[in-house]
Amino acid sequence: MALKDSIADLIRPTVETAGFFLEDVFTSNPGNHRIVTCMIDSIAPMNLDEITEISREISALLDESPLFDEGFTLEVSSPGIERALTLPRHWTKNLTRIIKVVLADGSEVSGRLTEFDEVRAILIENIKGRMKTHEVNFAEIKKANVEIEFNRKDEI
């Protein structure tokens, strides 16, 4: 079993008990030092106190485990804005945000995510004050990401 899988198996129960999701584990070895990066997410935005607490719990588990003979640096963070929306909970967390979708045919659609179900998402695009609705089937999505929005308007 790969080291990242062993780490994930070890820490996943603690992460889930704390109410979070383990998105991924990465390991790197620059020079003679190992870095373990754990990507943790939740339905609600995570705050620094939550990241600090789960970091302590993960660190304690890794310190006690036989996975490492030497020291390591632990990095715990939440996925950034560049993370692709691939799971229903990613869509739930980003309801009301602007989503850019690349479809299987290469075309692009973007708009504010107003609703979704297990089959499709509804995006509302504001084009010079006129609203255009896009219904996008998940089966047709090649990639979907949240767009950065600096001047968020509360209305659609």
Stockholm file with secondary structure:
# STOCKHOLM 1.0

chainA/1-156         MALKDSIADLIRPTVETAGFFLEDVFTSNPGNHRIVTCMIDSIAPMNLDEITEISREISALLDESPLFDEGFTLEVSSPGIERALTLPRHWTKNLTRIIKVVLADGSEVSGRLTEFDEVRAILIENIKGRMKTHEVNFAEIKKANVEIEFNRKDEI
#=GR chainA/1-156 SS CCHHHHHHHHHHHHHHHTTCEEEEEEEECSTTCEEEEEEEECSSCCCHHHHHHHHHHHHHHHHHSTTCSSCEEEEEECCCTTSCCCSHHHHHHTTTSEEEEEETTSCEEEEEEEEECSSEEEEEEEETTEEEEEEEEGGGEEEEEECCCSSCCSCC
#=GC SS_cons         CCHHHHHHHHHHHHHHHTTCEEEEEEEECSTTCEEEEEEEECSSCCCHHHHHHHHHHHHHHHHHSTTCSSCEEEEEECCCTTSCCCSHHHHHHTTTSEEEEEETTSCEEEEEEEEECSSEEEEEEEETTEEEEEEEEGGGEEEEEECCCSSCCSCC
//
